């Protein structure tokens, strides 16, 4: 009944706000709708589901009056959610609701809220509708800042799962200390902050003789240092021994080991160049609000798990690789691995280690290579490996080394050059060398891929432009060679149309030599945006911000609408 109380409260506030010449606060929010109509596609071997029309719809309203804010998000998945979204997103109901009080020093939230401690490797609750993620916490959170140099957060909650919450109780405590003023570092163009975090998850265990505690505690320490143009930050995390599920998806006493993670980031930037380095080692840091995932049967009758929908994951371990924008560069993407998995004697892992380096350089204007407008060059080098050590499949066990690298999971080496030739012409070129050991993803053979991308934008007028992108991939395995292209036309600042296609002409299997043609457009006017497209969806991992989920191949129409007020 609590959620309906929130709905009635906000409805009443909206009526008050509608009265003129009286200060009853402010109402604000938004609407988003994403709908698809799926069609049979023999070329993709895709059969139209029983309910071909599906949609995800969101209405969120917030009411603010002085120091108080209350809000809710109404969600509707009718007649069903889009394909490969969490089956618990079903029907129409309140997804989140909250009441918040915020003064100069204290903030108290009751209901649903989003939170992140440090980098999120211990705790991150967030929403990404494109990935079908909403891991909001429902409970109570208190933030206290006695002054500008100290922040303290304490919370108790359970994590959202569909329209319900998981069984695990989550306890959190986080602090940030900003030491620059206390240590007189500002005078030296320096700054320093440190942070401490604690997260506990309690969940009753329903099998006897378990050799781990029902309460799992985890801790982290972080720091952030700046000295003029140089920066350095890092985080160390430790998680107590905890039970994990076996290859059959059942909670067991195998691999009851502590987990930890270390991340270090440093870099330097100046007017014309910069470098950024990130290193990370993660071991057995899977952290779920329910230890044992839920299994489902999808629309094709295949067995799947709640983890496939990123449901019940408390922490945030994104893939630290370059986020490419072209179609072919996102066929072989990397999904970070922070847990323990023994699929077969050839595929055993307990985490990951690796990093990436970014280098940026701007060739100055009015030089031989820079030309009139200068030239920008960016280089990215990313490599990720299994933890080195000794693994045994039967009995299942691992003993890994802290330093060194094991079998390579993934690498992505790229160079990108962008050049402005004139006020009208902008050019870009990218070369990418990728390696992906697909055995650790779904059992396929490892693949090496070389990708080249070239794009050009011509500004016809200040509001009218056309853009062309061409791309080519050479791959040694899997579906082998691809070619693709995108043509985009913007007749004015409000309207845009496009057509793109990628073609898997090099596959050894004739049935895979298909075009993934897609065309559509969007119109934006003020706060309103509507987009319509028709075409094929390539199956595989779809990633946003380094976090990925699997989508099946499909074909049909897509309609999207959103606005804010």
C-alpha positions in Angstrom: 0.0 0.0 0.0 3.0 2.3 0.5 3.5 3.0 -3.2 -0.2 3.9 -3.7 0.2 6.4 -0.8 3.0 8.1 -2.7 0.9 8.2 -5.9 -2.0 9.8 -4.1 0.2 12.3 -2.4 1.8 13.5 -5.6 -1.6 13.6 -7.4 -2.8 15.9 -4.6 0.3 18.1 -4.8 -0.2 18.4 -8.6 -3.7 19.7 -8.0 -2.4 22.2 -5.6 0.3 23.3 -8.0 -2.3 23.9 -10.7 -3.9 26.7 -8.7 -2.7 30.1 -9.8 -1.0 32.8 -7.7 -0.1 30.5 -4.9 3.3 28.9 -4.1 2.5 25.3 -3.6 5.8 24.1 -5.0 6.9 22.8 -8.4 6.0 19.7 -10.4 8.5 18.4 -12.9 9.1 15.1 -14.7 9.1 13.3 -18.1 7.7 10.6 -20.3 9.6 8.0 -22.4 8.2 5.3 -24.6 10.0 2.7 -26.6 7.9 0.4 -28.8 8.7 -2.4 -31.3 6.7 -4.4 -33.7 8.6 -7.6 -34.6 8.3 -9.3 -38.0 9.2 -12.7 -39.4 12.6 -12.7 -41.0 13.7 -15.8 -42.8 17.2 -14.4 -43.5 17.8 -14.1 -39.7 16.0 -17.3 -38.8 13.8 -15.1 -36.6 10.2 -16.0 -35.9 7.7 -13.4 -34.9 6.8 -13.8 -31.2 3.2 -14.6 -30.2 2.7 -10.9 -29.2 4.7 -9.0 -31.9 3.9 -5.6 -30.5 5.8 -4.8 -27.3 6.6 -1.6 -25.5 8.5 -0.1 -22.5 6.9 3.1 -21.1 8.0 5.4 -18.3 6.3 8.3 -16.6 8.2 10.0 -13.8 6.9 12.8 -11.7 8.6 14.8 -8.9 7.1 17.4 -6.6 9.4 19.9 -4.8 8.3 22.2 -2.0 11.0 24.1 -0.2 13.3 21.4 1.4 11.0 18.5 0.5 10.9 16.5 -2.7 8.6 13.5 -3.4 8.4 11.5 -6.6 7.6 8.3 -8.4 8.2 6.5 -11.7 5.2 4.6 -13.2 6.3 1.9 -15.6 4.3 0.0 -18.2 5.5 -3.0 -20.2 2.5 -3.8 -22.3 1.6 -6.3 -23.6 5.1 -7.4 -22.8 8.5 -5.8 -22.4 10.8 -5.6 -25.4 12.6 -8.8 -26.2 15.4 -9.9 -23.8 14.4 -7.5 -21.1 14.0 -8.9 -17.6 10.8 -11.0 -17.4 10.0 -9.4 -14.1 9.4 -6.1 -16.0 5.8 -7.1 -16.8 2.5 -5.3 -16.7 2.0 -1.8 -15.3 2.9 -0.7 -11.8 4.9 1.8 -9.7 8.6 1.1 -10.3 10.1 3.6 -7.8 8.8 6.1 -5.3 10.5 8.3 -2.6 10.3 11.2 -0.2 13.4 13.3 0.3 14.3 16.1 2.8 17.4 18.2 2.1 18.8 21.0 4.1 22.3 22.6 4.1 23.9 19.8 6.1 21.6 16.8 6.0 19.6 14.9 3.5 17.2 12.1 4.3 15.6 9.8 1.7 12.8 7.2 2.3 11.8 5.0 -0.5 13.8 4.3 -3.7 17.1 6.0 -4.3 20.3 5.6 -6.4 23.7 5.6 -4.8 27.3 4.9 -5.6 30.3 4.5 -3.2 33.6 5.5 -4.8 34.1 3.9 -8.3 31.1 1.6 -7.6 33.1 -1.5 -7.2 31.4 -2.1 -3.8 28.1 -0.5 -4.5 26.3 1.2 -7.3 22.5 1.5 -7.7 21.5 3.0 -11.1 19.2 3.0 -14.0 19.9 2.5 -17.7 16.7 1.9 -19.7 18.6 1.0 -22.9 20.2 -1.9 -21.1 17.0 -2.7 -19.1 18.8 -2.0 -15.8 17.1 -0.4 -12.7 18.9 -1.5 -9.6 17.4 1.2 -7.3 17.6 0.6 -3.5 14.4 0.8 -1.5 14.9 1.7 2.1 16.4 4.7 4.0 19.4 6.8 3.3 20.9 9.6 5.4 23.6 12.0 4.1 25.4 14.4 6.4 27.9 17.1 5.6 29.0 19.0 8.8 31.1 21.3 6.6 32.4 21.5 3.0 35.2 19.1 3.7 33.3 16.0 5.0 30.5 13.9 3.5 29.0 11.0 5.4 26.4 8.6 4.0 24.6 5.7 5.8 21.9 3.5 4.3 19.8 0.4 4.8 17.8 -1.0 1.9 16.9 -3.9 -0.4 17.6 -3.9 -4.1 14.9 -3.5 -6.8 14.2 -6.6 -8.9 11.4 -6.0 -11.4 8.5 -4.5 -9.4 9.7 -6.2 -6.2 12.9 -6.3 -4.2 15.5 -9.0 -3.6 15.8 -10.9 -0.3 19.1 -9.6 0.8 19.4 -6.8 3.3 22.0 -4.2 2.3 23.8 -2.0 4.8 26.1 0.8 3.7 28.4 3.5 5.2 30.5 5.9 3.1 32.7 8.8 4.0 34.6 11.4 1.9 37.3 13.7 3.4 38.5 16.7 1.3 41.9 17.5 2.7 43.1 20.3 0.4 42.0 23.2 2.6 43.1 21.5 5.9 46.6 20.8 4.5 46.9 24.2 2.7 47.3 22.4 -0.6 45.3 24.9 -2.7 48.2 27.4 -2.5 50.4 24.9 -4.3 47.8 24.1 -6.9 47.2 20.7 -5.3 44.3 18.8 -3.9 43.8 15.6 -1.9 40.8 13.6 -0.8 40.3 10.2 0.7 37.3 8.0 1.2 36.2 4.9 3.2 33.3 2.6 2.4 31.5 -0.3 4.0 28.8 -2.5 2.5 27.2 -5.5 4.2 24.7 -7.9 2.6 22.7 -10.2 4.8 20.8 -13.1 3.3 19.7 -16.3 5.1 21.2 -19.5 3.6 18.8 -22.4 3.3 21.2 -25.3 3.2 23.0 -26.9 6.1 26.8 -27.0 6.8 27.5 -23.9 4.7 31.0 -22.7 5.4 30.4 -19.0 5.0 28.5 -16.4 7.0 25.1 -15.2 6.1 26.4 -11.6 6.5 29.0 -10.7 4.0 31.1 -7.6 4.7 33.1 -5.6 2.2 35.3 -2.6 2.6 37.2 -0.1 0.4 39.7 2.7 0.7 40.2 5.3 -2.1 42.2 8.5 -2.7 42.3 11.3 -5.3 45.4 13.6 -5.7 45.8 16.5 -8.1 49.0 18.5 -8.6 48.6 21.1 -11.3 48.1 19.1 -14.6 48.9 15.7 -13.0 46.3 13.5 -11.3 46.5 10.2 -9.4 43.6 8.2 -7.9 43.1 4.7 -6.7 40.9 2.3 -4.8 41.5 -0.9 -2.9 38.5 -3.2 -2.1 38.2 -6.3 0.1 35.2 -8.7 0.4 34.9 -11.4 3.0 34.4 -15.1 2.1 31.1 -15.7 0.5 29.2 -18.6 -1.2 28.8 -18.5 -5.0 26.7 -20.7 -7.4 28.1 -23.7 -9.2 27.9 -24.4 -12.9 24.3 -25.7 -12.4 23.3 -22.4 -10.9 23.0 -23.7 -7.3 24.6 -22.2 -4.2 27.5 -24.3 -3.0 30.5 -24.4 -0.7 32.9 -24.4 -3.7 35.2 -21.3 -4.1 34.4 -19.9 -0.7 37.2 -17.4 -0.8 37.6 -13.7 -0.1 37.6 -11.3 -3.0 39.5 -8.1 -3.6 40.0 -5.5 -6.3 42.7 -2.8 -6.9 42.3 0.0 -9.4 44.9 2.8 -10.2 44.4 5.7 -12.5 46.9 8.5 -13.3 47.5 10.9 -16.1 48.7 14.3 -17.2 47.2 16.9 -19.5 48.5 20.1 -21.2 47.3 22.4 -23.9 48.3 20.1 -26.8 48.7 16.6 -25.3 47.5 14.3 -22.5 47.9 10.8 -21.3 45.6 8.7 -19.1 46.5 5.2 -17.7 44.1 2.9 -15.8 45.2 -0.4 -14.3 42.8 -2.9 -12.5 43.0 -6.3 -10.9 39.8 -8.0 -9.8 39.5 -11.3 -8.1 36.2 -13.0 -6.9 34.4 -9.7 -6.5 30.9 -10.8 -7.7 28.5 -9.2 -5.2 24.8 -10.0 -5.5 21.9 -8.9 -3.4 20.6 -12.5 -3.8 23.4 -15.1 -4.0 21.4 -17.6 -6.1 20.2 -16.2 -9.5 16.6 -16.8 -10.7 16.1 -18.9 -13.9 13.6 -18.1 -16.6 12.5 -19.4 -20.0 12.6 -16.8 -22.7 10.2 -16.4 -25.7 12.1 -19.0 -27.7 11.9 -21.5 -24.9 15.6 -21.2 -24.0 16.6 -21.3 -20.3 18.2 -18.0 -19.1 19.2 -16.5 -15.7 18.5 -13.2 -13.9 22.2 -12.5 -14.3 21.7 -12.3 -18.1 19.6 -9.2 -17.4 22.1 -7.8 -14.9 19.5 -8.2 -12.2 20.5 -8.3 -8.5 24.1 -7.1 -9.1 25.1 -4.7 -6.3 28.4 -3.5 -7.6 29.7 -1.9 -10.8 32.7 -3.3 -12.7 32.6 -1.9 -16.3 34.8 -2.9 -19.1 37.7 -0.4 -19.2 38.1 -0.3 -23.0 37.5 2.4 -25.6 33.9 2.9 -26.4 33.8 2.9 -30.2 30.9 4.4 -32.1 31.0 2.6 -35.5 28.9 -0.5 -36.1 31.7 -3.1 -36.9 33.9 -2.0 -34.0 31.2 -3.1 -31.6 30.8 -6.7 -32.9 33.6 -8.0 -30.6 33.2 -6.0 -27.4 34.6 -6.9 -24.0 32.4 -7.6 -20.9 34.4 -7.2 -17.7 34.6 -10.4 -15.6 34.8 -10.0 -11.8 33.7 -13.4 -10.5 34.6 -17.1 -10.5 33.5 -19.4 -13.3 34.5 -23.0 -14.2 32.7 -23.9 -17.4 34.9 -26.7 -18.5 38.6 -27.8 -18.0 39.6 -25.3 -20.7 37.6 -22.3 -19.4 38.4 -21.6 -15.8 38.7 -18.1 -14.4 38.6 -16.2 -11.1 38.6 -12.6 -12.2 40.6 -10.4 -14.6 43.7 -8.2 -14.7 44.8 -5.5 -17.2 44.3 -1.9 -18.1 44.2 0.7 -20.8 46.3 3.7 -21.9 44.9 6.7 -23.7 47.1 9.2 -25.4 45.8 12.5 -27.0 47.8 14.9 -29.1 46.7 18.0 -31.0 49.1 19.1 -33.7 49.1 22.9 -33.5 47.5 25.1 -36.1 49.4 26.7 -38.9 52.0 23.9 -39.0 52.9 21.5 -41.7 50.9 18.6 -40.3 48.4 20.7 -38.4 47.3 22.9 -41.3 45.0 25.9 -40.7 42.8 24.3 -38.1 45.1 21.7 -36.4 44.9 17.9 -36.3 43.8 15.7 -33.4 45.3 12.3 -32.8 44.1 9.8 -30.1 45.6 6.4 -29.4 44.1 3.8 -27.1 45.7 0.5 -25.9 43.6 -1.9 -23.9 44.4 -5.5 -22.8 42.7 -7.8 -20.4 43.8 -11.2 -19.1 42.8 -14.1 -16.9 44.5 -14.2 -13.5 47.7 -16.3 -13.6 48.0 -19.3 -11.4 46.9 -22.9 -10.9 43.4 -24.0 -11.7 41.9 -27.5 -11.2 38.5 -28.5 -12.6 37.9 -31.6 -10.4 37.9 -30.9 -7.6 37.2 -27.2 -8.5 39.9 -25.0 -7.1 42.2 -22.2 -7.9 45.3 -20.6 -6.5 46.3 -17.5 -8.4 49.3 -15.2 -8.4 48.9 -11.6 -7.5 51.3 -10.3 -10.2 51.5 -11.3 -13.8 49.0 -12.1 -16.5 47.3 -15.3 -17.6 45.5 -16.1 -20.9 44.5 -13.1 -22.8 40.7 -12.4 -22.8 40.6 -9.3 -25.0 42.7 -6.5 -26.5 41.8 -3.4 -28.5 44.5 -1.2 -30.0 43.3 1.8 -32.0 44.4 5.1 -33.5 42.0 7.9 -34.5 42.7 11.0 -36.5 40.2 13.9 -36.9 40.8 16.8 -39.1 38.9 20.0 -39.8 39.7 21.0 -43.4 37.4 24.1 -43.4 34.3 25.4 -41.8 32.3 23.1 -44.0 34.4 19.9 -44.1 35.3 17.6 -41.1 37.1 14.3 -41.7 38.0 11.3 -39.5 39.9 8.0 -39.9 40.3 5.1 -37.4 42.2 1.9 -37.4 41.4 -0.8 -34.8 43.2 -4.0 -34.0 41.0 -6.3 -31.8 41.5 -9.8 -30.3 38.7 -11.6 -28.4 38.9 -15.1 -27.0 35.3 -16.0 -27.5 35.7 -19.3 -25.7 35.3 -17.4 -22.4 32.1 -15.7 -23.8 30.1 -18.5 -25.5 32.5 -21.2 -26.5 33.4 -19.9 -30.0 37.0 -19.8 -31.3 39.3 -16.8 -30.6 39.2 -14.2 -33.3 41.6 -11.5 -34.5 40.0 -8.5 -36.3 41.3 -5.5 -38.1 38.9 -2.6 -38.7 39.2 0.6 -40.6 36.7 3.4 -40.4 36.5 6.6 -42.4 33.9 9.4 -42.0 33.3 12.8 -43.5 30.8 15.5 -42.5 29.9 18.4 -44.8 28.0 21.4 -43.4 25.9 22.6 -46.3 24.6 25.5 -44.2 24.7 26.4 -40.5 21.7 24.1 -39.9 22.0 21.6 -42.8 24.6 18.8 -43.0 25.3 15.4 -44.5 27.6 12.7 -43.0 29.0 9.6 -44.6 30.8 6.8 -42.7 32.4 3.7 -44.4 33.9 0.8 -42.5 35.6 -2.6 -43.2 36.5 -5.5 -41.0 38.9 -8.4 -41.7 38.4 -11.2 -39.1 40.2 -14.6 -38.8 37.4 -16.6 -37.3 33.8 -16.6 -36.3 31.8 -14.9 -39.0 34.9 -13.4 -40.6 34.8 -10.4 -42.9 32.3 -7.5 -42.8 31.7 -4.3 -44.6 29.4 -1.4 -43.6 28.3 2.2 -44.2 26.1 4.9 -42.8 24.6 7.9 -44.5 23.0 10.6 -42.4 21.2 13.8 -43.5 20.2 16.7 -41.3 18.0 19.1 -43.3 17.6 21.4 -40.3 18.3 21.5 -36.6 15.1 19.6 -35.8 15.0 16.8 -38.3 17.4 13.9 -39.1 17.2 10.9 -41.3 19.7 8.0 -41.8 20.3 4.7 -43.5 23.0 2.2 -42.6 23.9 -1.3 -43.5 26.5 -3.9 -42.4 27.0 -7.0 -44.5 28.7 -10.2 -43.4 29.9 -11.2 -46.8 32.9 -13.2 -45.6 31.1 -15.8 -43.5 31.8 -19.5 -44.4 28.1 -20.2 -43.8 25.9 -18.9 -46.6 23.0 -18.4 -44.2 25.1 -15.9 -42.3 25.9 -13.8 -45.4 23.1 -11.3 -44.7 22.6 -7.5 -44.8 21.6 -5.8 -41.5 19.9 -2.9 -43.2 18.4 -0.2 -41.0 16.8 3.2 -41.9 14.8 5.8 -40.0 14.8 9.3 -38.7 14.0 11.5 -35.7 12.3 14.9 -35.1 13.0 17.2 -32.2 11.0 20.2 -31.2 11.7 21.9 -28.0 11.3 19.3 -25.2 9.8 16.7 -27.5 11.6 14.0 -29.6 10.2 11.2 -31.7 12.1 8.6 -33.7 11.0 5.9 -36.0 13.1 3.2 -37.7 12.8 -0.1 -39.6 15.4 -2.8 -40.0 17.3 -5.7 -38.6 19.0 -5.9 -35.2 22.3 -7.8 -35.1 22.4 -10.3 -32.2 25.1 -10.1 -29.6 26.3 -7.9 -26.8 25.0 -4.4 -26.6 27.1 -2.1 -24.4 26.6 1.2 -22.7 29.4 2.8 -20.7 31.3 -0.5 -20.5 28.3 -2.5 -19.3 26.8 -5.1 -21.7 23.7 -7.2 -22.1 22.9 -9.8 -24.8 20.2 -9.1 -27.4 18.8 -11.6 -29.9 18.7 -11.1 -33.6 15.3 -9.5 -34.7 13.6 -7.5 -37.3 10.8 -5.0 -37.3 9.7 -1.4 -36.6 10.8 0.7 -33.6 9.1 3.9 -32.4 10.6 6.0 -29.6 9.2 9.1 -27.9 10.4 11.2 -24.9 9.7 14.6 -23.4 10.4 16.4 -20.2 8.5 19.1 -18.3 
